[in-house]
Each structure stands twice: as C-alpha cells, then as structure tokens.
Amino acid sequence: MLKRDRVRRDGMELGRMGIMGGVSVCSVFAAGILTLHAGNVDAQAYPSRPVRLMVPFPAGGGSDTMGRVVGAKLGERLGQQFVVENRPGAGGSIGADAVAKAAPDGYTLLLGSTSEIVQYPNVNPKIPYNPQRDFAPISLVGNVPLLLVAHPSLPVKSVKDLIALAKSRPGEINFSSAGNGSTTHLAVELLILTTGIKMTHVPYKGSPPAVADLVAGNVQVGIPTMPAALPFVKAGRLKALGVSTAKRAAVLPDVPTLQQAGVKGYDNALWTGILAPSGAPPAVLSRLHAEIVKVVELPDVREALARQGAEPASSTPRQFAAYIEAELAKWAKVVKQANIRID
C-alpha cells in the first residue's frame, strides 16, 4: 500500500510539473526506482573507465548533436570520456536493443527518444526488447518541437485554412514522413485523428528526403522536427503553420502552437532522455542523475540545444518512468486508430 501511495503522489506531482499527470508507474519501473538511493556500490568510484553513450540514429542529426553536447559535459564533470556511438536503423530500435542487452554496470547508456522507446514498440510488436522492463530511466534531457509546415504553393496561411482545405478535398493533400511508423508519420496521424481530416501519406527513407520533397513541392504538408524544418522556414521555402508542443518555440515566437490554432489537446514533442540497462547499480544511477540535471542547466548547454530548436529538460527517474508509461499509452491509441503496423 505504501508503494502504491507513493506512486499516486508522484503522478500528481508530475501533473503539476506539466509533463503528464494522473498516471501510475508500472511495477517494474517502480521497483527499481524506489530503491535508487539504496545499494552498496561506491558511486564515487564511478566511472573508472570510458562510458559508451549509444545514439540510435545517424551522426549529424539532432539526437547525435544532443548526445555529443551532453556527453562531453558529463565527461568533464565525471572525469571519464563519454563516447558517443551511433547505431541507427529500424526507428532507433537497433541501438536501443544493443543497450538493453549490455551489461548493467552503468558503462553503457542509451540516449533514448520518443521513437524507439514509445512509438516504434507500438507499431512493431516484434521488437526484441521491452521499453519498460529492459531499461532504467535516469532523466529527460530535452524536448524538440515538431513544426507543421506547408509548401508555399498550397493556398493556406494558417492551421485553420489547412483543416478547411483538407476537409473540402479529402485525401488530395499529400504529407511526407521519415517512414511508416516514424515520429513524423505519427505526428500527422495524430493531427488527422484530432481534426477528422483526410490526407495521403507519402513515406520516405528518412527525414532528409522527406523534407527535400516537401521543399520541392512534390508533397504539400509535413510535420518534421524543428531542426529539420527551421532553415527552410527562415529561407521562405516552407510556410510554418503551427508548433506541435503546448507552448510556442523560442526560435519561432510568432508561430502559434497547434492548440492555440484550434487543434484541441494536441501536444507532441520529440523528447530525449538518458536510460541505462535495467539492473544497473542504484548508486551509479543516482550519481548519473545528479550530474545530468546539472549539465542540462549549464548556460552553454542550453544555448547549444536552443540552436537546434531543442528545449532543455530534466526529471527524476520516477517522473521519467511515469512519462514513458503515459506516452506508450498515448501512442498505442494513435497507432490502433490509424491502423499502423510494421511487421
């Protein structure tokens, strides 16, 4: 009963933070997190050798940049190098699986994200890892807004215009994504389900070609990540209609959020956080958590992330676990209603 009361209180606390409230933490997460400060491992001796930080996406992308910025600072503070290893493929699940199977000693960490932790597991039930059972969440690191954009040739100036046009021409407007079941695909499916419009999905093999064809006018609409879309918006080659998150993006203060534009309840970010393999020493996780929280508050880190369109974030391990559980449930509904599957 005591554990259940603690979990309930944390769910309420999480809601006040504006992350996600009213959720219960699954028993697997709770069991590990409630003992975070327990254990007999000497955290002061950690790390005694380089730490591998797995980024399950290609070098040069937003996740890679975030991993290198945060990893470098963690290395400075902890006195050992945090080596970023890129292992892309299958929506980030290849890299995530490698971490899930790594020794739970704190020397292999995952820079996890919305994609491989909560979305890909819903579209592909055959993935070889369980995002709740196989990882110990440590802290959120940042949130990257997505941006609803349209090609300049499309006769719309606002989200309201797009919804009206899509309803008058059901299925005639094409939208691009980084692939079936990708974050950018599900972002548009959430918009479609929320507004009742119909558009036609054109999947690509990754974000660069999806955005390139959108800029070329071969498709008319998309919801890419802020870093992918921002240069083309500033150059006038794409029209920014709405920001996916609940608050406006600092880099585009004049662009309303989708909620402000009338899409009730739409709140969607590509979040990023650091996780360890389940079973990692609690004292080591505790030390990592303390340092991550300090790192994301450093002015130069905040500035570096802001240049990518990202907003720094942090959380307790329990809050992160509850957020993951709520996100899994949220995207399960979207995937089911949109009938999306990757087998």
KEVO-668833 format. One line per field, with one value per residue (C-alpha): residue in one letter; x, y, z. Coordinates in pm, whole numbers, plus 32768, in hexadecimal, padded with zeros to 4 digits. Example, Ala and Ser with C-alpha at 12.3 -4.5 7.8 and 13.67 -1.06 7.14 Angstrom:
<sites>
resn <- [A; S] $
px <- [84CE; 8557] $
py <- [7E3E; 7F96] $
pz <- [830C; 82CA] $
</sites>
This chain:
<sites>
resn <- [M; L; K; R; D; R; V; R; R; D; G; M; E; L; G; R; M; G; I; M; G; G; V; S; V; C; S; V; F; A; A; G; I; L; T; L; H; A; G; N; V; D; A; Q; A; Y; P; S; R; P; V; R; L; M; V; P; F; P; A; G; G; G; S; D; T; M; G; R; V; V; G; A; K; L; G; E; R; L; G; Q; Q; F; V; V; E; N; R; P; G; A; G; G; S; I; G; A; D; A; V; A; K; A; A; P; D; G; Y; T; L; L; L; G; S; T; S; E; I; V; Q; Y; P; N; V; N; P; K; I; P; Y; N; P; Q; R; D; F; A; P; I; S; L; V; G; N; V; P; L; L; L; V; A; H; P; S; L; P; V; K; S; V; K; D; L; I; A; L; A; K; S; R; P; G; E; I; N; F; S; S; A; G; N; G; S; T; T; H; L; A; V; E; L; L; I; L; T; T; G; I; K; M; T; H; V; P; Y; K; G; S; P; P; A; V; A; D; L; V; A; G; N; V; Q; V; G; I; P; T; M; P; A; A; L; P; F; V; K; A; G; R; L; K; A; L; G; V; S; T; A; K; R; A; A; V; L; P; D; V; P; T; L; Q; Q; A; G; V; K; G; Y; D; N; A; L; W; T; G; I; L; A; P; S; G; A; P; P; A; V; L; S; R; L; H; A; E; I; V; K; V; V; E; L; P; D; V; R; E; A; L; A; R; Q; G; A; E; P; A; S; S; T; P; R; Q; F; A; A; Y; I; E; A; E; L; A; K; W; A; K; V; V; K; Q; A; N; I; R; I; D] $
px <- [8000; 8120; 81BC; 806B; 8036; 818E; 814F; 7FFF; 80A1; 81AE; 80A9; 8005; 8156; 81A4; 8061; 80BD; 8205; 8145; 81DE; 80C5; 7FEB; 7EFE; 7FC4; 803C; 819D; 81B8; 8233; 8377; 83E3; 8369; 8427; 8571; 8536; 84BE; 860D; 86D8; 879B; 87CC; 88E3; 8A48; 8AF3; 8BF1; 8B6A; 8C9C; 8D71; 8C94; 8CF8; 8E4E; 8E5A; 8DB3; 8C39; 8B8B; 8A61; 8994; 88E2; 87FA; 87F3; 88F1; 8A0B; 89BE; 884E; 87A1; 87C3; 8932; 8973; 88BC; 8978; 8ACA; 8A7F; 89FC; 8AF9; 8C20; 8BAA; 8B6A; 8CCA; 8D59; 8C9A; 8CD5; 8E3E; 8E0E; 8DBC; 8C53; 8C7F; 8B59; 8B13; 8A1E; 895C; 8834; 8722; 85BC; 853B; 8653; 8601; 8750; 8816; 8716; 8727; 88A2; 8886; 8772; 885C; 8993; 8A27; 8960; 8A91; 8A59; 8B5F; 8A65; 8950; 8841; 87E7; 867F; 8565; 83F5; 843C; 84D7; 844F; 82DA; 8281; 833C; 82DB; 816F; 8190; 826F; 820C; 8326; 8442; 8537; 8528; 8421; 8443; 83C5; 8462; 85BA; 861B; 8651; 85ED; 86D8; 866A; 85D4; 86D1; 860D; 84D3; 84D7; 8397; 8313; 8291; 8160; 81D5; 8144; 81DA; 81A7; 80D5; 7FC6; 7EBD; 7EBC; 7F40; 7EDA; 7E81; 7D13; 7D41; 7DED; 7CDA; 7BCD; 7C86; 7CC4; 7B54; 7AEB; 7BE5; 7BF5; 7D28; 7DA9; 7EB3; 7FEF; 80CB; 822F; 82D3; 841E; 8379; 8251; 822A; 832F; 830B; 82B6; 81B3; 8105; 810B; 8031; 7F53; 7F12; 7EAC; 7DC9; 7D21; 7CF7; 7C5F; 7BA9; 7C57; 7CDB; 7E31; 7F06; 8049; 8186; 8298; 840B; 8547; 85A7; 856A; 8654; 85A2; 844D; 849E; 854D; 841A; 8340; 8420; 8414; 8298; 8271; 81A5; 80EA; 80F1; 81C6; 8216; 8392; 8463; 84B8; 862B; 85D0; 84CC; 8558; 865B; 8557; 8458; 8556; 85AD; 843F; 8437; 833A; 8218; 820E; 80A6; 80BC; 81A6; 815B; 81A0; 80C0; 818F; 8225; 8389; 8486; 8520; 83CD; 8313; 8214; 819E; 8078; 8065; 7F70; 7EA0; 7E96; 7E33; 7D02; 7D7F; 7D07; 7DEE; 7F06; 804E; 816B; 82E4; 8408; 848F; 85E7; 866B; 877D; 8736; 880C; 87D6; 86E9; 87A2; 88B4; 8938; 884B; 8966; 89F9; 88A5; 887F; 89CD; 8984; 8835; 88CD; 89D0; 88DB; 87F6; 891C; 899B; 8853; 8845; 899B; 8977; 8A51; 8991; 8843; 88C7; 8948; 87FC; 8739; 87F9; 8769; 8609; 8613; 85A2; 8670; 85B0; 85F0; 8527; 8548; 8564; 8407; 8375; 8426; 839A; 823A; 8261; 82D1; 81A6; 80B6; 815B; 8145; 7FCF; 7FA0; 8049; 7FA8; 7E58; 7ED7; 7F74; 7E39; 7D4A; 7E25; 7E62; 7FDD; 80B5; 8219; 8253] $
py <- [8000; 80EB; 80C3; 80F8; 823A; 82B6; 8271; 8325; 8455; 845B; 844F; 8585; 862E; 85E4; 8686; 87C6; 87CC; 87CF; 868D; 8592; 855C; 8459; 8328; 8202; 8185; 801B; 7F29; 7EDA; 8046; 808C; 7F6C; 7FEB; 815D; 814E; 80B8; 81B8; 8230; 80D5; 7FDE; 7FAA; 8022; 8136; 8242; 831D; 8217; 8231; 8250; 81B0; 8185; 8224; 8211; 81B7; 8295; 81EC; 82D3; 81F9; 82ED; 8361; 8453; 85BE; 85B3; 865D; 8533; 850F; 8680; 866F; 8535; 85CE; 8713; 8668; 854D; 863B; 86F7; 85B6; 8548; 868D; 8674; 8502; 84F0; 83E7; 83FD; 83C1; 8326; 8359; 8227; 8248; 810E; 8174; 80A3; 802C; 8165; 8162; 8003; 7F6C; 8050; 8032; 7EB7; 7EC1; 7F87; 7EA8; 7D7E; 7E2E; 7DEA; 7EAE; 7F54; 80C2; 80BC; 809F; 81A1; 81F3; 834C; 82DE; 8396; 8390; 82BB; 817A; 818A; 81D1; 81DF; 80C9; 7FC7; 8016; 7FF8; 7EC4; 7DD2; 7CE7; 7DC4; 7CFA; 7DD8; 7E56; 7FCF; 7FBB; 7E76; 7E99; 8000; 80D2; 8238; 833B; 8492; 8550; 8629; 86F3; 8721; 876F; 8809; 879B; 8899; 8881; 8910; 8935; 8975; 8AE2; 8A70; 89E7; 8AF8; 8B00; 8BFB; 8B56; 8A0D; 8A6C; 8A9D; 894B; 8894; 893B; 88EB; 8781; 8753; 87E3; 8703; 85C0; 84EF; 85DF; 8686; 85B4; 85B7; 8537; 847D; 83D9; 8284; 81B2; 81BC; 82CE; 83F2; 84DD; 83E8; 83C0; 8539; 856A; 843F; 84E0; 8620; 855E; 84A2; 85DE; 86AF; 85A9; 860A; 8519; 8538; 843F; 83BC; 83B7; 8306; 8339; 828D; 838C; 84F6; 85A0; 851C; 8556; 86C4; 86EB; 8678; 875C; 8883; 881F; 881D; 86AC; 8691; 87AC; 877C; 86E2; 86F3; 86CE; 871F; 8889; 8862; 87C0; 88C4; 8A06; 8A5E; 8A40; 8B0C; 8C23; 8C15; 8C35; 8AE2; 8A52; 8AF5; 8AB9; 8A84; 89FD; 897A; 8820; 8865; 8908; 8A46; 8B0F; 8AD1; 8BD9; 8BCB; 8C17; 8CEE; 8D6D; 8C12; 8B96; 8A3F; 894D; 896B; 8AE4; 8AB5; 89EA; 8882; 882F; 8758; 8739; 8723; 8664; 8682; 85AC; 8580; 84FB; 8463; 8386; 821F; 80FF; 7F89; 7F09; 7E8C; 7F95; 7FE9; 80DE; 81B3; 81DA; 823E; 8338; 83D9; 83E5; 8486; 8596; 85EB; 85E7; 86DB; 87C7; 87A4; 8800; 8940; 89B9; 8AF8; 8A7A; 8931; 89E6; 8AC9; 89A4; 88EE; 8A2B; 8A4F; 88FD; 896D; 8894; 88F4; 8869; 878F; 86B6; 85D5; 84E0; 8373; 8330; 8453; 83DF; 8280; 8304; 83DC; 82B0; 81E7; 82FF; 832F; 81BB; 81C6; 8304; 827F; 8129; 81D5; 8294; 815F; 8091; 8198; 81DF; 8069; 808C; 7F56; 7EF4; 7D7C] $
pz <- [8000; 804F; 7EF6; 7E4F; 7F15; 7EB4; 7D45; 7D57; 7DF8; 7CED; 7BDA; 7C73; 7C97; 7B2C; 7ABD; 7B77; 7ABA; 7975; 78F3; 7922; 7A53; 7AD7; 7A62; 7B2B; 7B0A; 7A9F; 7BA5; 7AEE; 7AE4; 7C43; 7CDC; 7C51; 7C83; 7DEA; 7E44; 7D80; 7EAE; 7F3C; 7EF1; 7F56; 7E18; 7E50; 7D67; 7DA2; 7CF0; 7BBA; 7AA8; 7AAA; 792F; 77FC; 77E4; 76A0; 7649; 753B; 7446; 7375; 7250; 714B; 7192; 714B; 71AA; 72CD; 73B9; 7364; 73A9; 74F4; 7557; 750C; 75C2; 76FC; 76EB; 76DA; 780E; 78D1; 7878; 78FD; 7A43; 7A80; 7A09; 78FF; 778F; 7725; 75CF; 74E3; 740F; 72F0; 72A0; 71C4; 7126; 7153; 71FB; 72FB; 7371; 7307; 73EC; 7502; 74F5; 7510; 7652; 76DA; 76B2; 7739; 788F; 7994; 7A2B; 79CC; 78B8; 779B; 778B; 768F; 7613; 75EB; 7541; 74ED; 73BC; 7441; 75A4; 7572; 7400; 734C; 7456; 7405; 728C; 7298; 73AC; 7345; 73C2; 7497; 75CC; 76BD; 76F2; 7858; 78CC; 782D; 7883; 79B9; 7965; 79FA; 7981; 7862; 77AB; 76AF; 75E1; 746E; 73E4; 7294; 719B; 70BA; 6F6F; 6E12; 6CBF; 6C53; 6B2A; 6C0F; 6C38; 6DB4; 6EAF; 6FF5; 7098; 7078; 6F01; 6EDF; 6F9A; 6EC6; 6D82; 6DE8; 6E3E; 6CEF; 6C34; 6D02; 6CB0; 6BA6; 6C7D; 6CA2; 6DD7; 6DF5; 6F13; 6F67; 6F38; 6F9D; 7116; 7140; 722F; 7111; 708C; 71DA; 7212; 70DD; 7133; 7285; 71D2; 70E7; 7203; 72D1; 71BA; 70E8; 6FA5; 6E9D; 6DFA; 6D3A; 6DD4; 6D00; 6DC9; 6D84; 6DF9; 6EFE; 6F51; 6E52; 6D19; 6DBA; 6DFA; 6CA8; 6BE7; 6CBD; 6C6A; 6AFA; 6B00; 6AAE; 6BF0; 6C92; 6E0C; 6F1E; 7090; 709B; 71CB; 720D; 71B1; 7064; 7002; 7095; 6F88; 6E74; 6F36; 6F6B; 6DF8; 6D96; 6CEE; 6DE5; 6E9E; 7016; 7087; 71E9; 72F8; 7380; 74F0; 75F3; 75F5; 74DB; 7468; 74C7; 736B; 72C7; 73C5; 72C7; 7261; 7334; 73CD; 7333; 746F; 744C; 72E0; 7347; 734D; 74AA; 757D; 747D; 753B; 749F; 74C7; 7461; 75C1; 7614; 7754; 77DC; 7846; 78C1; 78A2; 79A9; 7ADC; 7AD8; 7C35; 7CE4; 7D6D; 7C12; 7B86; 7C9E; 7C52; 7ADE; 7B22; 7BFB; 7AF3; 79CE; 7A7F; 7AB8; 7953; 78A8; 7976; 7903; 7832; 7714; 7704; 7700; 75ED; 751F; 7539; 74EC; 73A5; 7344; 739D; 74D6; 7631; 7755; 784A; 7978; 7A5D; 7B78; 7B10; 7B95; 7AD2; 7997; 79C8; 79F3; 78BE; 77F3; 7869; 780D; 76B9; 766C; 76B1; 75E6; 74AE; 74D0; 7498; 7369; 72CE; 7306; 727F; 7150; 711A; 70FF; 710B; 70AF; 70AD] $
</sites>
